[in-house]
Amino acid sequence: MVTLAERNHVTSSELEGYLKQREAGEVDFLLIDVREQMEYDQQHVKGVDGLNPTSTFQSWGQEFFDAHREKTVIFTCRTGSRSGNVQRVFQQNGMNNVINHYGGIVSYDGETSRG
């Protein structure tokens, strides 16, 4: 199985490949979109496991940390800025297996969904 544990960020082309590998059972991770509902509904990466907006981080951050502390998580947003901020907060609190999708959905050429 492929490991992502030592990655700090992934590019859009790498994410597309990892999503295909995950579908084949070759890698395991969560993909979390941290944009707002409206942005998510307009377009999101196909394969996102959850929407956790940065605007409501205070309401979901601790619970997410507790539930997924040992899991590899890739955070994505529009450009990689908000997801990078969320990544840093989790890293500063001891969650080291968090990865930022560098470039966000604006740089993603893979399959996307609406709604």
Protein Blocks (a to p, Z undefined) as FASTA:
>chain_A
ZZfklpcbdcfklmmmmmmmmmnopaccddddfbdfklmmmoccehiabdcdfklmmmmm
mmmmmmmmmpccddddfkopmmmmmmmmmmmnopakbccdehijmlpcbdcdeZZ
